[in-house]
Structure formats: C-alpha cells, structure tokens
Amino acid sequence: MPKKHRIIVLLGPTACGKTAFGVQLALRLHASIISADSRQIYRGLDLGTGKDLQDYDLPDGGHIPYELIDILPPNAPYSLAHFLRDAAEAVCRVEENGRVPLFVGGTALYLHGLVSAYQLKHGAPDDEMREHLRSLSNEDLCTMLLELDPASPVPVREPDNRIRLIRAIEMARSKNDTHTTELEEQFPPSEFLILGLYRTRSEIRERIRIRLEQRLNAGMIDEVAVLHEQGMSWERMEFLGLEYRYLSRCLRGVLTLEEMKNELYAKICQFAKRQDSWFRRFERDGHPVYWFEPGQIDGAEMLCRDFLAGQTLPEPVFRLAECKYPVHP
C-alpha cells in the first residue's frame, strides 16, 4: 500500500491574516506554502489579490518557499480541474524537497474540491449544494462557474439568469468529477488536517476597511490600469474578483472613486460572510476544521506535529457549523 501524503490546509475568510499565520506555521514545521487562491496564480494581479509576497521573506534573510503563485499570464483560463492537477504536482515537488505541504487559501471551492476528492469519494447531497448556490449572488455564481468552466458562455450571455447559472455550475461540477477520477490515479492517498483562522465578524470588517485603504494607497488602481493597457479587457476584469471588477468600473467612469470605495468595501464584507457558509459546509461534509485565533500559533503547531507523526487527533472543541457570529470560540 502506498504511503499516504500528510497535507495541512489553512483556511479562513478574506483579510483574517492567513498568509502571515501560514508563514509562521511553515517556518516552524519546515513547510512550503501552496496557494489555494484562484487569482494568485496570475502574474500581474498583485495588490488586488493580496499576494503579500513580502510576508514570505524572513528577518534573517531566509524565505518561505511557495507554489502556485504567478504561474500563468492573466488571460489564461484556469479551473478547479486545473487546480487539482497542479496541486497534486505541487505536493510531490514539496515532499521531494523534504518539506511539508501546507495549503493556504483562499478559494473555498478549490479547497473543498481538494479534500473532498481525496478524502471522501462522495460529498453532500445535490439538494444541499443547490440550496447553497441559491444563497449566492449572481456575481458569485458567475465567478464560481468560470472557476469550474472558464469556457462557459453563460456568465457573458446570461449573467442574471440564476436558473441557467446554477444548472451550468451543477453540470460543470459533474464534468470535473471525471477530472478528479483521473487525478486520483496519479495522486497517492492523502490525509488532511484542516486548520481555520478565526476572527469575529467585526474584526474582519475592520481589517477589510484598513486593507482596502492600504492597497488603494499602494497603487491598486494603477495596477488595474496597467493590466488594461497590456491588453486585458474590461470584460475579463469583471470575472477576476471584486477588486478588479469595481476598480475597472471606476476607471471606465461607471463609478466615482468614492462610490467605488464604498461599494467595494460592502461587497468584500458580503463575500467574507458567504465564505463562512463554505467553511460550515466543510464541517457538515465530514471534514473536521480545527479553529485557532491568530495568537494561538503554538497550539496550531502542536496539533500539526501530532498529525504529521500519525497520532490520533482529538475532536475539534469548536464547530463553526453549530454557532452563530459573534460567538467566540
């Protein structure tokens, strides 16, 4: 029987500090970070995706290795199936270098596909997934569909047709199942330890506000303008995430600068709230998530070391699926 990969996953809502926490954990565990972000794969999408590559640099001049960042030009198609293929290859590279694979993200769909594909053959019932899709906005449905099937015409032709969008997502998920089957033949069995970085909703909203101001001051609008000058269409930016969508609308004169800032802040806060429903779904689908506050790096390290040593882990003491914000773990 082939030896199982032992893979650590760190997830959490946008602006919760995953990169900084992941770098600390990687340093302690001699790990390499594998990005699970559907936009950080693209070169030139830096401020808008929060790559924060400077966070990988260590005070002593060292550097935490990372994978699946800046691997494609910004107009290249990329889907869940591509990610699963690239993730399998990245894990092998990391382990060949004698390091621990640590996924940090990002895109909940990618992470859910990863742990579901290799840990559980069957996920939640279709009706539960459809109910989840119905809770998403049209913009989120379009983004999800393009992550599953970049060639789908539905987001362009019928971006407000919710029935068509949901059905197209279900069909794309079904197609991706065949990709997963092919990948499983290449990817040895794996065990996952899923860590979650927890902050209260009010903390997340404040961090989103501060981060947005910082990135705008650092030149995020110029980044979008340069991408357009280099050939990226406004239409393409509509599907590259909230920052590129709203900044491109500002540059086109559809929104004033103040309108853009207010709408973008509100949309990012809504996005963070919807991410919460994905993380609850992980738990409901049988993937335990061990939640830690940003200052609990020691506890996270100890749990990871027990996991890597093959020890039996305790049940999580806190389940996001069983509480409502602002309950504190």
C-alpha positions as CSV (number, residue, x, y, z in Angstrom):
1,M,0.0,0.0,0.0
2,P,1.5,3.4,-1.0
3,K,2.4,5.8,1.8
4,K,-0.3,8.4,2.4
5,H,0.6,12.1,1.9
6,R,0.0,14.1,5.1
7,I,-1.2,17.5,4.0
8,I,-2.1,20.6,6.1
9,V,-4.7,23.1,5.0
10,L,-5.2,26.6,6.4
11,L,-8.4,28.3,5.5
12,G,-10.3,31.4,6.7
13,P,-12.2,34.4,5.5
14,T,-10.6,37.2,3.5
15,A,-8.5,39.6,5.5
16,C,-8.2,37.3,8.5
17,G,-4.4,37.1,8.2
18,K,-3.9,33.6,6.7
19,T,-0.7,34.5,4.9
20,A,1.1,35.8,8.0
21,F,-0.2,32.9,10.1
22,G,0.7,30.4,7.4
23,V,4.3,31.8,7.1
24,Q,4.8,31.4,10.9
25,L,3.5,27.8,10.7
26,A,5.6,27.0,7.7
27,L,8.7,28.2,9.4
28,R,8.1,26.1,12.5
29,L,7.2,23.0,10.5
30,H,9.7,23.3,7.7
31,A,6.8,23.5,5.3
32,S,6.3,25.0,1.8
33,I,3.1,27.0,1.2
34,I,0.9,26.0,-1.7
35,S,-1.5,28.8,-2.6
36,A,-5.1,27.8,-3.0
37,D,-6.3,31.1,-4.5
38,S,-7.9,31.2,-7.9
39,R,-6.4,34.6,-8.8
40,Q,-2.9,34.5,-7.2
41,I,-1.9,32.1,-10.0
42,Y,-1.9,35.1,-12.4
43,R,1.2,37.3,-12.9
44,G,0.5,41.0,-12.5
45,L,-2.5,40.5,-10.2
46,D,-0.7,41.5,-7.1
47,L,-2.4,44.2,-4.9
48,G,-5.9,43.1,-6.0
49,T,-5.3,39.5,-4.9
50,G,-3.4,40.2,-1.8
51,K,-0.3,38.2,-2.7
52,D,1.7,39.9,0.0
53,L,4.9,38.2,-1.2
54,Q,7.0,40.3,1.2
55,D,5.4,38.2,4.0
56,Y,7.3,35.2,2.8
57,D,10.6,36.9,3.5
58,L,12.1,36.2,6.9
59,P,14.1,38.6,9.2
60,D,17.3,36.5,8.8
61,G,17.2,36.8,5.0
62,G,15.6,33.5,4.5
63,H,12.4,32.8,2.5
64,I,9.5,30.5,2.9
65,P,9.0,28.6,-0.4
66,Y,5.7,28.8,-2.1
67,E,3.9,27.1,-5.0
68,L,1.1,28.1,-7.4
69,I,1.7,31.8,-7.4
70,D,2.5,33.8,-10.5
71,I,2.4,30.7,-12.8
72,L,0.2,32.0,-15.6
73,P,-0.5,35.1,-17.6
74,P,-3.6,37.0,-16.6
75,N,-5.7,36.0,-19.6
76,A,-5.1,32.2,-19.3
77,P,-8.1,30.1,-18.4
78,Y,-8.0,28.2,-15.1
79,S,-10.5,25.9,-13.4
80,L,-11.0,23.6,-10.4
81,A,-9.7,20.7,-12.6
82,H,-6.5,22.6,-13.4
83,F,-6.0,23.4,-9.7
84,L,-6.4,19.8,-8.6
85,R,-3.9,18.7,-11.2
86,D,-1.4,21.4,-10.2
87,A,-2.0,20.8,-6.5
88,A,-1.1,17.1,-6.9
89,E,2.2,18.1,-8.7
90,A,3.0,20.8,-6.2
91,V,2.6,18.4,-3.3
92,C,5.0,16.0,-4.9
93,R,7.6,18.8,-5.5
94,V,7.3,20.0,-1.9
95,E,7.8,16.5,-0.5
96,E,10.7,15.8,-2.8
97,N,12.4,18.8,-1.3
98,G,11.9,17.4,2.2
99,R,9.3,19.9,3.2
100,V,5.7,19.6,4.5
101,P,2.9,20.7,2.1
102,L,0.8,23.5,3.6
103,F,-2.1,24.8,1.5
104,V,-3.2,28.3,2.4
105,G,-6.3,29.9,0.8
106,G,-8.2,31.5,-0.3
107,T,-10.7,29.9,-2.7
108,A,-13.0,27.7,-0.7
109,L,-14.3,25.9,-3.8
110,Y,-10.7,24.7,-4.6
111,L,-10.0,23.6,-1.0
112,H,-13.3,21.8,-0.8
113,G,-12.6,20.1,-4.1
114,L,-9.2,19.1,-2.8
115,V,-10.2,17.5,0.5
116,S,-13.4,16.0,-0.9
117,A,-11.7,14.4,-3.9
118,Y,-9.0,12.7,-1.9
119,Q,-10.7,12.0,1.4
120,L,-14.4,11.4,0.7
121,K,-15.5,10.0,-2.6
122,H,-19.0,11.4,-2.3
123,G,-19.9,14.8,-0.9
124,A,-23.1,16.2,0.4
125,P,-26.4,15.6,-1.4
126,D,-27.2,17.6,-4.5
127,D,-30.1,19.3,-3.0
128,E,-27.9,20.8,-0.2
129,M,-25.5,22.1,-2.8
130,R,-28.3,23.6,-4.8
131,E,-29.6,25.3,-1.7
132,H,-26.1,26.7,-1.1
133,L,-25.9,28.0,-4.7
134,R,-29.3,29.7,-4.3
135,S,-27.9,31.7,-1.4
136,L,-25.2,33.3,-3.6
137,S,-25.4,36.5,-5.6
138,N,-25.4,36.4,-9.4
139,E,-21.9,37.8,-9.4
140,D,-20.7,35.0,-7.1
141,L,-22.4,32.4,-9.3
142,C,-20.7,33.8,-12.4
143,T,-17.3,33.7,-10.7
144,M,-17.8,30.1,-9.5
145,L,-19.0,28.9,-12.9
146,L,-15.9,30.4,-14.6
147,E,-13.7,28.8,-12.0
148,L,-15.2,25.4,-12.8
149,D,-15.6,26.0,-16.6
150,P,-13.7,29.0,-18.0
151,A,-15.2,28.4,-21.5
152,S,-18.8,28.6,-20.3
153,P,-20.7,31.3,-22.3
154,V,-23.5,31.6,-19.6
155,P,-21.8,34.3,-17.5
156,V,-21.3,36.5,-20.5
157,R,-24.7,35.9,-22.3
158,E,-27.0,35.4,-19.3
159,P,-25.3,36.8,-16.2
160,D,-28.6,37.5,-14.4
161,N,-30.3,34.2,-15.3
162,R,-29.9,32.4,-11.9
163,I,-31.6,29.2,-13.1
164,R,-29.2,28.9,-16.0
165,L,-26.2,29.8,-13.9
166,I,-27.0,27.2,-11.2
167,R,-27.6,24.5,-13.7
168,A,-24.4,25.3,-15.5
169,I,-22.5,25.0,-12.2
170,E,-24.0,21.7,-11.5
171,M,-23.1,20.4,-14.9
172,A,-19.6,21.7,-14.6
173,R,-19.2,20.0,-11.3
174,S,-20.3,16.8,-12.8
175,K,-17.7,17.2,-15.6
176,N,-15.0,17.9,-13.1
177,D,-15.7,14.6,-11.3
178,T,-14.1,12.9,-14.3
179,H,-11.0,15.0,-13.9
180,T,-10.9,14.1,-10.3
181,T,-11.1,10.4,-11.1
182,E,-8.1,10.8,-13.5
183,L,-6.2,12.7,-10.9
184,E,-6.7,10.1,-8.2
185,E,-4.8,7.6,-10.3
186,Q,-1.8,9.9,-10.2
187,F,-2.2,11.2,-6.7
188,P,-1.5,8.7,-3.9
189,P,-4.0,8.5,-1.0
190,S,-3.8,11.5,1.4
191,E,-4.8,12.6,4.8
192,F,-5.7,16.2,5.5
193,L,-5.5,18.3,8.7
194,I,-7.7,21.4,8.2
195,L,-6.9,24.4,10.3
196,G,-9.2,27.5,10.3
197,L,-8.1,31.0,11.3
198,Y,-10.9,32.6,13.3
199,R,-11.7,36.3,13.8
200,T,-15.1,37.8,14.8
201,R,-17.2,39.5,12.1
202,S,-16.5,42.9,13.4
203,E,-12.7,42.3,13.3
204,I,-13.0,41.1,9.7
205,R,-14.9,44.1,8.6
206,E,-12.4,46.5,10.2
207,R,-9.5,44.6,8.7
208,I,-11.2,44.7,5.3
209,R,-11.6,48.5,5.6
210,I,-8.0,49.1,6.6
211,R,-6.6,46.7,4.0
212,L,-8.6,48.3,1.2
213,E,-7.3,51.8,2.1
214,Q,-3.7,50.4,2.2
215,R,-4.0,48.8,-1.2
216,L,-5.6,51.8,-2.8
217,N,-2.8,54.0,-1.4
218,A,-0.2,51.4,-2.6
219,G,-1.4,51.8,-6.2
220,M,-4.1,49.2,-6.7
221,I,-6.0,51.5,-9.2
222,D,-2.7,51.9,-11.2
223,E,-2.3,48.1,-11.2
224,V,-5.7,47.7,-12.9
225,A,-5.0,50.5,-15.4
226,V,-1.7,48.8,-16.4
227,L,-3.4,45.5,-16.9
228,H,-5.8,47.1,-19.2
229,E,-3.1,48.8,-21.1
230,Q,-1.3,45.5,-21.5
231,G,-4.4,44.0,-23.2
232,M,-6.7,42.7,-20.5
233,S,-10.3,43.6,-21.5
234,W,-12.8,45.3,-19.1
235,E,-15.0,42.2,-19.6
236,R,-12.2,39.9,-18.4
237,M,-11.8,42.0,-15.2
238,E,-15.5,41.6,-14.4
239,F,-14.7,38.0,-13.6
240,L,-11.3,38.4,-11.9
241,G,-12.8,39.1,-8.5
242,L,-14.3,42.1,-6.7
243,E,-11.3,44.4,-6.7
244,Y,-10.7,44.2,-10.4
245,R,-14.5,44.4,-11.1
246,Y,-15.1,47.6,-9.2
247,L,-11.8,49.3,-9.9
248,S,-12.3,48.7,-13.6
249,R,-15.8,50.3,-13.3
250,C,-14.2,53.3,-11.7
251,L,-11.6,53.6,-14.4
252,R,-14.4,53.4,-17.0
253,G,-16.3,56.2,-15.3
254,V,-19.2,54.0,-14.3
255,L,-18.5,54.7,-10.6
256,T,-16.8,57.7,-8.9
257,L,-13.8,57.0,-6.7
258,E,-15.9,57.4,-3.6
259,E,-18.7,55.2,-4.9
260,M,-16.2,52.5,-5.9
261,K,-14.6,52.5,-2.4
262,N,-18.0,52.3,-0.6
263,E,-19.4,49.6,-2.9
264,L,-16.2,47.6,-3.0
265,Y,-15.9,47.6,0.8
266,A,-19.6,46.5,1.2
267,K,-19.1,43.7,-1.4
268,I,-15.9,42.4,0.2
269,C,-17.7,42.2,3.6
270,Q,-20.6,40.3,2.0
271,F,-18.1,38.0,0.4
272,A,-16.4,37.2,3.7
273,K,-19.8,36.4,5.2
274,R,-20.5,34.0,2.3
275,Q,-17.1,32.3,2.8
276,D,-18.4,31.5,6.3
277,S,-21.1,29.3,4.7
278,W,-18.5,27.4,2.8
279,F,-16.5,26.7,5.9
280,R,-19.6,25.4,7.7
281,R,-20.1,23.2,4.7
282,F,-16.6,21.6,5.2
283,E,-17.7,20.5,8.7
284,R,-21.1,19.3,7.6
285,D,-19.4,17.2,4.8
286,G,-17.3,15.4,7.4
287,H,-14.1,17.4,7.2
288,P,-13.2,18.5,10.7
289,V,-11.9,22.0,11.0
290,Y,-9.7,23.0,13.9
291,W,-10.2,26.7,14.5
292,F,-7.5,28.9,16.0
293,E,-7.2,32.6,16.8
294,P,-4.3,34.5,15.3
295,G,-2.4,34.4,18.6
296,Q,-2.7,30.6,19.0
297,I,0.2,29.6,16.7
298,D,1.7,27.4,19.4
299,G,-1.5,25.3,19.7
300,A,-1.7,25.0,15.9
301,E,1.9,23.9,15.7
302,M,1.4,21.2,18.3
303,L,-1.7,19.9,16.5
304,C,0.2,19.8,13.2
305,R,3.1,17.9,14.7
306,D,0.8,15.3,16.2
307,F,-0.9,14.9,12.8
308,L,2.4,14.6,10.9
309,A,3.5,12.0,13.5
310,G,0.4,9.9,12.7
311,Q,-1.1,10.3,16.2
312,T,-4.9,10.2,16.7
313,L,-6.2,13.7,17.0
314,P,-9.0,14.8,19.3
315,E,-12.3,16.1,18.0
316,P,-12.4,19.9,17.5
317,V,-13.7,21.7,20.5
318,F,-15.4,24.3,18.4
319,R,-17.6,23.9,15.3
320,L,-18.5,26.8,13.2
321,A,-21.5,24.9,11.8
322,E,-23.0,24.8,15.3
323,C,-22.8,28.5,16.2
324,K,-23.7,32.0,15.0
325,Y,-21.5,35.0,15.0
326,P,-20.3,36.8,17.1
327,V,-19.9,33.8,19.4
328,H,-16.2,33.4,20.3
329,P,-14.5,30.0,20.3
